[in-house]
Amino acid sequence: MTIMKPWSGHMVRRGVVRWWMGWCVVGALLAGEAIAGATSDQPWEARLAETARAELNATLGGERNFIRIHAGEAWIALGEKERIHCEFLSEAETVDGRYRIGVWRVLALSDSNPAWRTKIEGVLAQPETKEAILAIESLNKLGGAPSAASLAVIKRLKATTPEASLVFLHWAEYLAGEEAALESIVAGLASPVPAARSRAAYVLRQLRPADPGVRDALAAAVSREPAGPTVHAYVLSAALALEADPKLLSVWREELEGVLARGPDAARYEACQTLMKIYGPEDLPHLERLLADAEGDAKVGLAWAILDVMGRAQLVR
């Protein structure tokens, strides 16, 4: 009689991965059929939705970089958690460095298993590595308070972190319940370092604190920030998202739409994050025109915006 040996932990993990990968194949086939099914006799809304989906899926199939990570995050926000988890699962241990942290972030967003967050926190076990700040930013984007061990590392890093990146440490402190950290984030809007100002605005858009002082600070930052392709765009995006000054919302929207049409990719992607939440079906033709010749992060942001607007308007399933 043959006696079956119990599965080891490694065999169980390998079996789970194979099961997931089987579902990945099914999901990829279904996604491909959905895209191939678009025809010219479909209603315009259906064709636009299929075009936007195809653009996001093309980015998923492209180069392993953070543009691909952003495409994964877009699909997760649009409700495709299971498919995206399958898409990235095979890369969890096969890539290195900064991109792997992005992969873990996508897996954490698409799966309730805390192991993916733990992997990102593990990067902080060697806080001197160049990936530490990215790991902290990724933990912040996942939401929730950092672990006690991570918070201790974050506080030690404050002494050596360049001003441009300090805001990510203050963000973590704020998520840990330290209300005073919000003042430090807001102070970044007046930093002499351009990257510190744009990142402070980015963090405030992410947090959206219900604090009149924050809104006043953002309105003031818009008025004093020199016109330019990047920093001004991030400050505008945050001010509009938080409705920092109701009297200026239409002006800010017009300025941010100028960024969306003519700015660099990163600024256009940031503009999409705010504009997609205030756009309606009447704005879809404008987004379609911009998508036609967009590249990189701008393409991801515009395709995401189209599908987000159509979803909220119940124009697509």
C-alpha positions as CSV (number, residue, x, y, z in Angstrom):
1,M,0.0,0.0,0.0
2,T,1.3,3.4,-0.9
3,I,1.4,5.9,1.9
4,M,0.7,9.5,0.9
5,K,3.0,12.0,2.5
6,P,1.4,15.2,3.9
7,W,2.0,18.3,1.8
8,S,4.8,20.5,3.0
9,G,4.2,24.3,3.3
10,H,6.1,24.8,0.1
11,M,3.9,22.3,-1.8
12,V,0.8,24.0,-0.5
13,R,2.0,27.4,-1.6
14,R,2.9,26.1,-5.0
15,G,-0.5,24.5,-5.4
16,V,-2.2,27.7,-4.5
17,V,-0.2,29.6,-7.0
18,R,-0.9,27.1,-9.7
19,W,-4.6,27.3,-8.9
20,W,-4.5,31.1,-9.2
21,M,-2.5,30.9,-12.4
22,G,-5.2,28.6,-13.9
23,W,-7.8,31.3,-13.2
24,C,-5.4,33.9,-14.7
25,V,-5.5,32.0,-18.0
26,V,-9.3,31.9,-18.0
27,G,-9.5,35.6,-17.1
28,A,-7.0,36.6,-19.8
29,L,-9.0,34.6,-22.4
30,L,-12.3,36.2,-21.4
31,A,-10.7,39.7,-21.4
32,G,-9.3,39.1,-24.9
33,E,-12.7,37.9,-26.2
34,A,-14.4,41.0,-24.7
35,I,-12.0,43.3,-26.6
36,A,-12.2,41.4,-29.8
37,G,-15.9,41.6,-29.6
38,A,-16.0,45.4,-30.2
39,T,-17.5,46.2,-33.6
40,S,-18.2,49.4,-35.6
41,D,-21.9,48.9,-35.4
42,Q,-21.9,49.1,-31.6
43,P,-23.2,52.2,-29.9
44,W,-20.5,54.9,-29.5
45,E,-20.4,54.5,-25.8
46,A,-19.7,50.8,-26.1
47,R,-16.9,51.4,-28.6
48,L,-15.4,54.0,-26.4
49,A,-15.5,51.7,-23.4
50,E,-13.8,48.9,-25.4
51,T,-11.1,51.3,-26.6
52,A,-10.4,52.4,-23.0
53,R,-10.3,48.8,-21.8
54,A,-8.0,47.8,-24.7
55,E,-5.6,50.7,-23.8
56,L,-5.4,49.6,-20.2
57,N,-4.9,46.0,-21.1
58,A,-2.2,46.8,-23.6
59,T,-0.3,48.6,-20.9
60,L,-0.7,45.6,-18.6
61,G,0.9,43.5,-21.4
62,G,3.8,45.9,-21.8
63,E,7.1,46.7,-20.1
64,R,7.5,46.0,-16.4
65,N,7.5,49.5,-15.0
66,F,5.4,51.8,-12.8
67,I,3.1,52.7,-15.7
68,R,2.1,49.0,-15.6
69,I,1.6,49.3,-11.9
70,H,-0.7,52.3,-12.4
71,A,-2.7,50.4,-15.0
72,G,-3.2,47.6,-12.4
73,E,-4.3,50.1,-9.8
74,A,-6.7,51.6,-12.3
75,W,-8.3,48.2,-13.0
76,I,-8.6,47.5,-9.2
77,A,-10.4,50.8,-8.7
78,L,-12.7,49.8,-11.6
79,G,-13.6,46.6,-9.8
80,E,-11.3,44.0,-11.5
81,K,-9.5,42.9,-8.3
82,E,-9.4,39.2,-9.0
83,R,-8.1,39.5,-12.6
84,I,-5.4,41.9,-11.6
85,H,-4.3,39.7,-8.7
86,C,-3.9,36.9,-11.2
87,E,-2.0,39.2,-13.6
88,F,0.7,40.2,-11.0
89,L,0.8,37.1,-8.8
90,S,3.5,35.4,-10.9
91,E,5.8,38.4,-10.5
92,A,5.7,38.5,-6.7
93,E,9.1,36.8,-6.3
94,T,10.6,37.0,-9.8
95,V,11.4,40.7,-10.0
96,D,13.6,42.9,-7.9
97,G,13.9,46.4,-6.6
98,R,11.5,49.2,-6.9
99,Y,9.2,47.5,-9.4
100,R,8.7,44.5,-7.0
101,I,7.4,46.9,-4.3
102,G,4.9,48.1,-6.9
103,V,3.8,44.5,-7.6
104,W,3.4,43.9,-3.9
105,R,1.3,47.1,-3.6
106,V,-1.0,45.9,-6.4
107,L,-1.3,42.5,-4.8
108,A,-2.1,44.0,-1.4
109,L,-4.8,46.2,-3.1
110,S,-6.3,43.2,-4.8
111,D,-6.2,40.7,-2.0
112,S,-7.1,40.9,1.7
113,N,-4.1,38.7,2.6
114,P,-1.9,40.8,4.9
115,A,1.2,39.0,3.6
116,W,1.7,41.5,0.8
117,R,1.7,44.5,3.1
118,T,4.1,42.6,5.4
119,K,6.4,42.1,2.4
120,I,6.5,45.9,1.8
121,E,7.1,46.5,5.5
122,G,10.0,44.0,5.3
123,V,11.9,46.5,3.0
124,L,12.2,48.8,6.0
125,A,14.3,46.2,7.8
126,Q,17.1,47.7,5.8
127,P,16.1,51.4,6.0
128,E,19.3,52.5,4.3
129,T,18.3,51.0,1.0
130,K,17.2,53.3,-1.8
131,E,13.8,51.6,-1.9
132,A,12.8,52.5,1.7
133,I,11.0,55.8,0.8
134,L,9.0,54.0,-2.0
135,A,8.1,51.3,0.5
136,I,6.8,53.9,2.9
137,E,4.8,55.7,0.2
138,S,3.3,52.4,-0.9
139,L,2.3,51.5,2.7
140,N,0.7,55.0,2.9
141,K,-1.3,54.4,-0.3
142,L,-2.6,51.2,1.1
143,G,-4.0,53.1,4.0
144,G,-4.1,52.2,7.7
145,A,-1.5,52.8,10.4
146,P,2.0,51.5,9.9
147,S,3.2,48.8,12.3
148,A,5.0,49.8,15.4
149,A,8.3,48.5,14.0
150,S,7.8,50.4,10.7
151,L,6.8,53.6,12.5
152,A,10.0,53.4,14.6
153,V,12.1,53.1,11.4
154,I,10.2,56.0,9.8
155,K,11.0,58.3,12.8
156,R,14.7,57.4,12.6
157,L,14.7,58.1,8.8
158,K,13.5,61.7,9.4
159,A,17.0,62.7,10.4
160,T,18.5,61.7,7.0
161,T,15.7,62.0,4.5
162,P,16.0,64.8,1.9
163,E,13.3,67.5,2.2
164,A,11.7,66.4,-1.1
165,S,10.7,63.0,0.5
166,L,10.0,64.0,4.1
167,V,6.3,64.5,3.4
168,F,6.0,60.7,2.9
169,L,7.2,60.2,6.5
170,H,4.8,62.8,7.8
171,W,2.0,61.0,5.9
172,A,2.9,57.8,7.7
173,E,2.9,59.6,11.1
174,Y,-0.5,61.1,10.3
175,L,-1.9,57.6,9.5
176,A,-0.5,56.4,12.8
177,G,-2.8,58.9,14.5
178,E,-0.3,61.8,15.0
179,E,-2.5,64.8,14.2
180,A,0.4,67.2,14.4
181,A,1.9,65.5,11.3
182,L,-0.8,67.2,9.2
183,E,0.8,70.6,9.9
184,S,4.1,69.3,8.6
185,I,2.5,68.0,5.4
186,V,0.8,71.4,4.9
187,A,4.1,73.2,5.6
188,G,5.6,71.4,2.6
189,L,3.4,73.5,0.3
190,A,5.7,76.4,1.1
191,S,9.0,74.5,0.8
192,P,11.8,76.1,-1.3
193,V,12.2,72.6,-2.9
194,P,9.8,72.1,-5.9
195,A,9.4,68.4,-5.4
196,A,8.5,68.9,-1.7
197,R,5.7,71.2,-2.8
198,S,4.3,68.9,-5.4
199,R,4.5,65.9,-3.1
200,A,2.8,67.8,-0.3
201,A,-0.1,68.6,-2.6
202,Y,-0.2,65.0,-3.8
203,V,-0.4,63.7,-0.2
204,L,-3.2,66.2,0.7
205,R,-5.2,65.1,-2.4
206,Q,-4.8,61.5,-1.2
207,L,-5.8,62.3,2.4
208,R,-8.5,64.9,1.7
209,P,-8.6,66.1,5.3
210,A,-11.7,68.0,6.4
211,D,-9.8,70.9,7.8
212,P,-10.5,74.5,6.7
213,G,-6.9,75.4,7.4
214,V,-5.7,72.8,4.8
215,R,-8.1,74.3,2.2
216,D,-6.9,77.8,3.0
217,A,-3.3,76.7,2.6
218,L,-4.0,75.0,-0.7
219,A,-5.8,78.1,-2.1
220,A,-2.8,80.2,-1.0
221,A,-0.4,77.7,-2.6
222,V,-2.2,77.9,-5.9
223,S,-1.9,81.7,-6.0
224,R,1.8,81.8,-5.3
225,E,3.0,78.7,-7.2
226,P,4.7,79.8,-10.4
227,A,3.0,78.6,-13.6
228,G,4.7,75.5,-14.8
229,P,4.2,72.0,-16.1
230,T,4.5,69.9,-13.0
231,V,4.4,71.5,-9.5
232,H,1.6,73.9,-10.3
233,A,-0.4,71.0,-11.7
234,Y,-0.2,69.0,-8.5
235,V,-1.2,72.0,-6.4
236,L,-4.1,72.7,-8.7
237,S,-5.2,69.1,-8.6
238,A,-5.3,69.1,-4.8
239,A,-7.0,72.5,-4.5
240,L,-9.7,71.4,-6.9
241,A,-10.2,68.0,-5.3
242,L,-10.6,69.5,-1.9
243,E,-12.6,72.5,-3.2
244,A,-10.2,74.8,-1.4
245,D,-12.0,78.0,-2.6
246,P,-15.5,77.6,-4.1
247,K,-15.2,80.9,-5.9
248,L,-12.2,79.7,-7.9
249,L,-13.3,76.1,-8.8
250,S,-14.2,76.9,-12.4
251,V,-10.9,78.8,-12.9
252,W,-8.9,75.9,-11.4
253,R,-10.8,73.4,-13.5
254,E,-10.0,75.2,-16.7
255,E,-6.3,75.5,-15.7
256,L,-6.1,71.8,-14.8
257,E,-7.8,70.9,-18.1
258,G,-5.0,72.8,-19.8
259,V,-2.5,70.5,-18.0
260,L,-4.5,67.4,-19.0
261,A,-4.3,68.5,-22.7
262,R,-0.7,69.7,-22.9
263,G,1.3,68.8,-19.8
264,P,3.9,66.1,-19.2
265,D,2.7,62.6,-18.6
266,A,3.0,62.6,-14.8
267,A,1.1,65.9,-14.5
268,R,-1.6,64.6,-17.0
269,Y,-2.0,61.5,-14.9
270,E,-2.3,63.5,-11.7
271,A,-4.9,65.8,-13.4
272,C,-7.0,62.7,-14.3
273,Q,-7.1,61.7,-10.7
274,T,-9.1,64.8,-9.8
275,L,-10.9,65.6,-13.1
276,M,-12.4,62.1,-13.4
277,K,-14.3,62.6,-10.2
278,I,-16.0,65.8,-11.4
279,Y,-16.4,64.9,-15.1
280,G,-19.7,63.6,-16.4
281,P,-20.9,62.0,-19.7
282,E,-20.7,65.3,-21.5
283,D,-17.0,65.3,-21.0
284,L,-16.4,61.9,-22.6
285,P,-15.8,63.2,-26.2
286,H,-13.1,65.5,-24.9
287,L,-11.4,62.5,-23.1
288,E,-11.7,60.4,-26.2
289,R,-9.9,62.9,-28.3
290,L,-7.1,63.2,-25.7
291,L,-6.8,59.4,-25.4
292,A,-6.2,59.0,-29.1
293,D,-2.6,60.2,-29.0
294,A,-1.7,59.8,-25.3
295,E,1.2,57.7,-24.1
296,G,2.5,56.3,-20.9
297,D,0.9,57.4,-17.7
298,A,-1.3,59.9,-19.5
299,K,-2.9,57.1,-21.5
300,V,-3.5,55.1,-18.3
301,G,-5.1,58.1,-16.6
302,L,-7.3,59.0,-19.5
303,A,-8.5,55.4,-20.1
304,W,-9.2,55.1,-16.4
305,A,-11.1,58.4,-16.4
306,I,-13.3,57.3,-19.3
307,L,-14.3,54.1,-17.6
308,D,-14.8,55.8,-14.2
309,V,-17.1,58.4,-15.7
310,M,-19.0,55.8,-17.7
311,G,-19.3,53.5,-14.7
312,R,-20.7,56.2,-12.5
313,A,-23.2,57.2,-15.2
314,Q,-24.1,53.5,-15.7
315,L,-23.2,53.7,-19.4
316,V,-21.2,50.4,-19.0
317,R,-21.7,47.3,-16.9
